[in-house]
Amino acid sequence: MNIPTLILFIVGLGLLIAGAELLVRGAARLAAAVGISALVIGLTVVAFGTSSPELAVSVQAALAGQADIAFGNVVGSNIFNILVIIGLSALITPLIVAQQLVRLDVPVMIGVTVLAALFAQNLNISRLEGIILFAGLVIYTIFLFVQSRREASAVVEQEYAQEFGERPRGPLQVALNLVFVVIGLGMLVIGSRWLVDGAVAIARVLGVSELVIGLTIVSAGTSLPEVATSLVAAIKGERDIAVGNAVGSNIFNLLSVLGLSSIAAPSGISVAPAALNFDVWVMLAVAIACLPVFFTGYRISRWEGAMFVGYYIAYVAYLILAATQHDALPAFSSAMLLFVIPLTLVTLAVTVFREFWLRKQQAATQA
């Protein structure tokens, strides 16, 4: 691999991350300066801003005709968010899962994942289907806003102050934050173009498909803002934020990133048969697996976090072995299908049964 290609990719990734940070902070402070509440800022600017690298890369790739990177980035990011971000956060400290997350957000995530999988069955996400996905984001955001109106304003203001500091005062500070927004957007545009060009070049040098690069390197790189946010939240003890950030990002990736990318591409986004036959189902399985794991005591233990990270390592290993047609692929696939996955399912089933039994015993004792 030549040095200029690697530098192009790394610099592009750096511009994406720095641009997202400038955009989020500048836009949040600018919105606060003109009187928009911290609640609305959190639901829109901050939530969307942390996923702006995925959006910038997928839209850029869709416009450039690299559909495998555009689609692979979304699928890979969603797998990465659950298995790596939640997994690493749980390894730092056992995570608390809010009941609303189990009752609302995770089912929504599963639902939109199923919808995206259905749309992909004809190997193309059309513009109309992209519009449907994006309309779902609008509806979901409005619903969250209505639901969150019940939260005390003092709590919301305190959360904003902890994240962004004081609201900007005076025209100079407002102008400065406007500059941050413009610079952040510019860095996202340039960084996404360089990262996509670098990713395509890396795929050609390594002899693997653009889909594999999109599912691994690109998706992990564009998810770094979510990684930083969740790990810092876990370290600070804000354990519900660590989980909610990953789940919310997955919903945004499917509804907004995939939706807008499909709208931007003249004929929608084509879906590679390899992605439809394997990676889309991995994404769906990971989303569904959240429900029993999250439900067991509304917490994610360290062993469950280790299991998540282990599965991501196995997933990437499979992609590499399949891409290189390595001799170890059949043995690896058999071990996963015959031993690892069944053992995990049995363990989860026993854990869920044990949780139901404990709750039944508690209810009987209280009665």
C-alpha positions as CSV (number, residue, x, y, z in Angstrom):
1,M,0.0,0.0,0.0
2,N,1.5,3.3,-1.0
3,I,2.0,6.1,1.6
4,P,-0.1,8.8,-0.2
5,T,-3.2,6.5,-0.2
6,L,-2.9,5.8,3.5
7,I,-2.3,9.5,4.3
8,L,-5.4,10.4,2.2
9,F,-7.5,8.0,4.2
10,I,-6.2,9.0,7.6
11,V,-6.4,12.7,6.9
12,G,-9.9,12.3,5.6
13,L,-11.0,10.4,8.7
14,G,-9.4,13.1,10.9
15,L,-11.3,15.8,9.1
16,L,-14.5,13.9,9.5
17,I,-14.1,13.5,13.3
18,A,-12.9,17.1,13.8
19,G,-15.6,18.5,11.5
20,A,-18.4,16.6,13.3
21,E,-17.1,18.0,16.7
22,L,-17.1,21.6,15.3
23,L,-20.5,21.2,13.7
24,V,-22.1,19.8,16.8
25,R,-20.7,22.3,19.2
26,G,-21.1,25.3,16.9
27,A,-24.7,24.4,15.9
28,A,-25.7,23.6,19.5
29,R,-24.5,26.9,20.8
30,L,-25.9,28.8,17.9
31,A,-29.3,27.3,18.4
32,A,-29.2,28.1,22.1
33,A,-28.2,31.7,21.3
34,V,-31.4,32.2,19.2
35,G,-33.6,30.8,21.9
36,I,-34.0,27.1,20.9
37,S,-34.3,25.0,24.0
38,A,-31.6,22.6,25.1
39,L,-34.1,19.7,24.7
40,V,-34.7,20.4,21.0
41,I,-31.0,20.8,20.5
42,G,-30.3,17.4,22.1
43,L,-32.9,15.7,20.0
44,T,-31.8,17.2,16.7
45,V,-28.4,18.9,16.4
46,V,-26.4,16.7,18.9
47,A,-28.1,13.4,17.9
48,F,-27.7,14.0,14.2
49,G,-24.3,15.6,14.4
50,T,-22.6,12.6,16.0
51,S,-23.7,10.5,13.0
52,S,-22.7,13.2,10.5
53,P,-19.6,11.3,9.5
54,E,-21.6,8.3,8.4
55,L,-24.0,10.6,6.5
56,A,-21.2,12.5,4.8
57,V,-19.4,9.4,3.7
58,S,-22.5,7.4,2.5
59,V,-23.9,10.4,0.5
60,Q,-20.5,11.1,-1.0
61,A,-20.0,7.4,-1.9
62,A,-23.6,7.3,-3.4
63,L,-22.9,10.3,-5.6
64,A,-19.6,8.9,-6.7
65,G,-21.2,5.6,-7.7
66,Q,-19.5,3.6,-4.9
67,A,-22.8,2.0,-3.7
68,D,-20.9,-0.8,-1.8
69,I,-19.2,1.7,0.4
70,A,-22.4,3.7,0.9
71,F,-24.4,0.6,1.9
72,G,-21.6,-1.2,3.7
73,N,-20.9,1.9,5.8
74,V,-24.4,1.9,7.2
75,V,-24.6,-1.9,7.8
76,G,-21.1,-2.1,9.2
77,S,-21.7,1.0,11.5
78,N,-24.8,-0.6,13.0
79,I,-23.0,-3.9,13.7
80,F,-20.1,-1.9,15.2
81,N,-22.3,0.3,17.3
82,I,-23.9,-2.6,19.2
83,L,-21.1,-5.1,19.4
84,V,-18.1,-2.8,19.9
85,I,-19.4,0.4,21.5
86,I,-21.9,-1.2,23.9
87,G,-19.5,-4.1,24.4
88,L,-16.5,-1.9,25.3
89,S,-18.7,0.3,27.5
90,A,-20.0,-2.7,29.4
91,L,-16.4,-3.9,29.9
92,I,-15.6,-0.6,31.6
93,T,-18.6,-0.8,33.9
94,P,-21.9,-2.8,33.8
95,L,-24.4,-0.7,31.9
96,I,-27.9,0.3,33.1
97,V,-30.6,0.0,30.4
98,A,-33.5,2.4,30.7
99,Q,-37.0,0.8,30.5
100,Q,-37.9,3.2,27.7
101,L,-35.0,1.9,25.7
102,V,-36.3,-1.7,26.0
103,R,-39.9,-0.8,25.4
104,L,-39.5,1.8,22.7
105,D,-36.1,2.5,21.1
106,V,-34.9,-1.1,20.7
107,P,-38.2,-2.3,19.1
108,V,-38.0,0.8,16.8
109,M,-34.4,-0.2,15.9
110,I,-35.4,-3.7,15.2
111,G,-38.4,-2.5,13.2
112,V,-36.4,-0.2,10.9
113,T,-33.8,-2.9,10.5
114,V,-36.4,-5.3,9.3
115,L,-37.8,-2.6,7.0
116,A,-34.3,-1.9,5.5
117,A,-33.8,-5.6,5.0
118,L,-37.1,-5.9,3.2
119,F,-36.2,-2.9,0.9
120,A,-32.9,-4.6,0.1
121,Q,-34.5,-7.8,-1.1
122,N,-34.5,-6.7,-4.7
123,L,-30.8,-5.6,-4.4
124,N,-31.7,-1.9,-4.6
125,I,-32.8,0.8,-2.2
126,S,-34.8,3.1,-4.5
127,R,-35.4,6.8,-4.1
128,L,-39.0,6.1,-3.0
129,E,-37.8,3.7,-0.3
130,G,-35.2,6.3,0.7
131,I,-38.0,8.9,1.1
132,I,-40.0,6.4,3.2
133,L,-37.0,5.8,5.5
134,F,-36.3,9.5,5.9
135,A,-40.0,10.2,6.6
136,G,-39.7,7.6,9.4
137,L,-36.9,9.7,11.0
138,V,-39.1,12.8,11.0
139,I,-42.0,10.9,12.6
140,Y,-39.6,9.3,15.2
141,T,-38.0,12.7,16.1
142,I,-41.4,14.4,16.5
143,F,-42.5,11.5,18.8
144,L,-39.4,11.8,20.9
145,F,-39.8,15.5,21.2
146,V,-43.4,15.1,22.4
147,Q,-42.4,12.4,24.9
148,S,-39.5,14.3,26.2
149,R,-41.5,17.4,26.9
150,R,-42.3,15.8,30.3
151,E,-38.7,16.1,31.4
152,A,-38.1,19.0,33.8
153,S,-36.6,22.0,32.1
154,A,-34.1,22.5,34.9
155,V,-32.6,19.0,34.2
156,V,-32.4,19.7,30.5
157,E,-30.6,23.0,31.0
158,Q,-28.2,21.3,33.4
159,E,-27.4,18.6,30.8
160,Y,-26.8,21.3,28.2
161,A,-24.5,23.2,30.4
162,Q,-22.4,20.1,31.3
163,E,-22.0,19.3,27.6
164,F,-21.5,22.7,26.0
165,G,-21.0,25.2,28.7
166,E,-22.7,28.6,29.0
167,R,-25.0,29.9,26.2
168,P,-23.1,32.3,23.9
169,R,-23.6,36.0,24.6
170,G,-23.3,38.9,22.2
171,P,-22.9,39.1,18.4
172,L,-19.2,38.1,18.4
173,Q,-19.8,34.8,20.1
174,V,-22.7,34.1,17.8
175,A,-20.6,34.9,14.7
176,L,-17.8,32.7,16.1
177,N,-20.1,29.7,16.4
178,L,-21.5,30.3,12.9
179,V,-17.9,30.1,11.7
180,F,-17.5,26.8,13.5
181,V,-20.6,25.4,11.8
182,V,-19.4,26.5,8.3
183,I,-15.9,25.1,8.9
184,G,-17.3,21.9,10.4
185,L,-19.5,21.3,7.3
186,G,-16.6,22.0,5.0
187,M,-14.4,19.6,6.8
188,L,-17.1,16.9,6.6
189,V,-17.4,17.4,2.9
190,I,-13.7,17.3,2.2
191,G,-13.0,14.6,4.7
192,S,-15.7,12.3,3.3
193,R,-14.4,12.7,-0.2
194,W,-10.8,11.9,0.8
195,L,-11.9,9.0,3.0
196,V,-14.0,7.4,0.3
197,D,-11.2,7.9,-2.3
198,G,-8.7,6.4,0.1
199,A,-11.0,3.5,1.0
200,V,-11.4,2.6,-2.7
201,A,-7.7,2.7,-3.3
202,I,-7.0,0.6,-0.2
203,A,-9.6,-2.0,-1.4
204,R,-7.8,-2.2,-4.8
205,V,-4.4,-2.5,-3.2
206,L,-5.5,-5.3,-0.7
207,G,-7.4,-7.1,-3.4
208,V,-10.7,-7.1,-1.4
209,S,-14.1,-5.7,-2.4
210,E,-15.2,-2.1,-1.6
211,L,-18.1,-3.8,0.4
212,V,-15.6,-5.4,2.8
213,I,-13.8,-2.0,3.2
214,G,-17.1,-0.3,3.8
215,L,-18.2,-2.9,6.3
216,T,-15.0,-2.7,8.4
217,I,-12.5,0.2,8.0
218,V,-14.9,2.9,6.9
219,S,-17.8,1.9,9.2
220,A,-15.4,1.7,12.3
221,G,-13.8,5.0,11.4
222,T,-17.0,6.9,10.9
223,S,-18.3,5.5,14.2
224,L,-15.5,7.0,16.2
225,P,-17.6,10.0,17.5
226,E,-20.1,7.5,19.0
227,V,-17.2,5.4,20.4
228,A,-15.8,8.5,22.2
229,T,-19.2,9.7,23.4
230,S,-20.2,6.3,24.8
231,L,-16.9,5.4,26.4
232,V,-16.6,8.8,28.1
233,A,-20.2,8.4,29.3
234,A,-19.5,5.0,30.8
235,I,-16.3,6.2,32.5
236,K,-18.3,9.2,34.0
237,G,-21.0,6.8,35.2
238,E,-23.6,8.1,32.8
239,R,-24.3,4.5,31.8
240,D,-27.7,5.0,30.2
241,I,-26.2,7.5,27.8
242,A,-23.6,5.0,26.6
243,V,-26.4,2.5,25.6
244,G,-28.9,5.1,24.2
245,N,-26.2,6.7,22.1
246,A,-25.5,3.5,20.2
247,V,-29.2,2.5,19.8
248,G,-30.1,6.0,18.6
249,S,-27.2,6.1,16.2
250,N,-28.4,2.9,14.6
251,I,-31.9,4.2,14.1
252,F,-30.4,7.4,12.6
253,N,-28.1,5.5,10.3
254,L,-31.0,3.5,8.8
255,L,-33.6,6.2,8.5
256,S,-31.4,9.2,7.7
257,V,-28.0,8.0,6.3
258,L,-29.4,5.2,4.2
259,G,-32.5,7.2,3.3
260,L,-30.7,10.3,2.2
261,S,-28.0,8.3,0.4
262,S,-30.7,6.5,-1.6
263,I,-32.4,9.8,-2.4
264,A,-29.1,11.4,-3.5
265,A,-28.1,8.5,-5.9
266,P,-29.8,8.9,-9.3
267,S,-31.1,5.3,-9.3
268,G,-31.0,4.6,-5.6
269,I,-28.3,2.4,-3.9
270,S,-27.6,-1.0,-5.2
271,V,-27.1,-3.8,-2.7
272,A,-24.4,-6.4,-3.3
273,P,-25.7,-10.0,-3.2
274,A,-23.0,-10.8,-0.6
275,A,-24.3,-8.1,1.7
276,L,-27.9,-9.2,1.4
277,N,-27.0,-12.9,1.9
278,F,-24.9,-12.3,5.0
279,D,-24.2,-8.9,6.4
280,V,-27.8,-7.6,6.4
281,W,-28.8,-10.7,8.4
282,V,-26.0,-10.2,10.9
283,M,-27.2,-6.6,11.4
284,L,-30.7,-7.8,12.0
285,A,-29.5,-10.6,14.3
286,V,-27.4,-8.2,16.4
287,A,-30.4,-5.8,16.7
288,I,-32.7,-8.6,17.8
289,A,-30.1,-9.9,20.3
290,C,-30.3,-6.6,22.1
291,L,-33.8,-7.3,23.4
292,P,-33.1,-10.4,25.6
293,V,-29.7,-9.0,26.7
294,F,-31.1,-5.6,27.6
295,F,-34.2,-7.2,29.2
296,T,-32.3,-9.3,31.8
297,G,-32.4,-7.0,34.7
298,Y,-32.3,-3.9,32.6
299,R,-28.5,-4.1,32.7
300,I,-25.6,-5.3,30.5
301,S,-23.0,-7.2,32.5
302,R,-19.3,-7.4,31.7
303,W,-19.5,-10.9,30.4
304,E,-22.2,-9.8,28.0
305,G,-20.0,-6.9,26.9
306,A,-17.1,-9.3,26.3
307,M,-19.5,-11.6,24.3
308,F,-20.4,-8.6,22.1
309,V,-16.8,-7.7,21.4
310,G,-15.9,-11.3,20.8
311,Y,-18.6,-11.6,18.2
312,Y,-17.4,-8.5,16.4
313,I,-13.9,-9.9,16.2
314,A,-15.3,-13.2,14.8
315,Y,-17.4,-11.2,12.3
316,V,-14.4,-9.3,11.0
317,A,-12.3,-12.5,10.9
318,Y,-15.0,-14.1,8.8
319,L,-15.1,-11.2,6.4
320,I,-11.3,-11.3,6.0
321,L,-11.2,-15.1,5.6
322,A,-14.0,-15.0,3.0
323,A,-12.4,-12.1,1.1
324,T,-9.1,-13.9,0.8
325,Q,-10.6,-17.3,0.4
326,H,-8.4,-18.6,3.2
327,D,-8.2,-22.4,3.8
328,A,-9.4,-21.9,7.4
329,L,-12.7,-20.5,6.3
330,P,-14.7,-23.8,6.3
331,A,-13.4,-24.8,9.8
332,F,-14.1,-21.3,11.2
333,S,-17.6,-21.2,9.8
334,S,-18.4,-24.7,11.2
335,A,-17.1,-23.8,14.6
336,M,-19.3,-20.6,14.7
337,L,-22.4,-22.4,13.4
338,L,-22.1,-25.7,15.4
339,F,-20.6,-24.5,18.7
340,V,-20.3,-20.7,19.4
341,I,-23.7,-19.5,18.3
342,P,-25.8,-22.3,19.8
343,L,-23.9,-22.0,23.1
344,T,-24.6,-18.3,23.1
345,L,-28.3,-18.8,22.4
346,V,-28.6,-21.4,25.2
347,T,-26.9,-19.1,27.6
348,L,-29.2,-16.2,26.7
349,A,-32.3,-18.4,27.0
350,V,-31.2,-19.6,30.4
351,T,-30.5,-16.0,31.5
352,V,-33.9,-14.8,30.3
353,F,-35.7,-17.8,32.0
354,R,-33.8,-17.1,35.2
355,E,-34.8,-13.4,35.1
356,F,-38.5,-14.3,34.6
357,W,-38.3,-16.8,37.5
358,L,-36.7,-14.3,39.9
359,R,-39.4,-11.7,39.0
360,K,-42.1,-14.3,39.5
361,Q,-40.7,-15.2,42.9
362,Q,-40.5,-11.5,43.9
363,A,-44.1,-10.9,42.9
364,A,-45.2,-14.0,44.9
365,T,-43.3,-12.7,47.9
366,Q,-44.8,-9.2,47.7
367,A,-48.2,-10.7,47.4
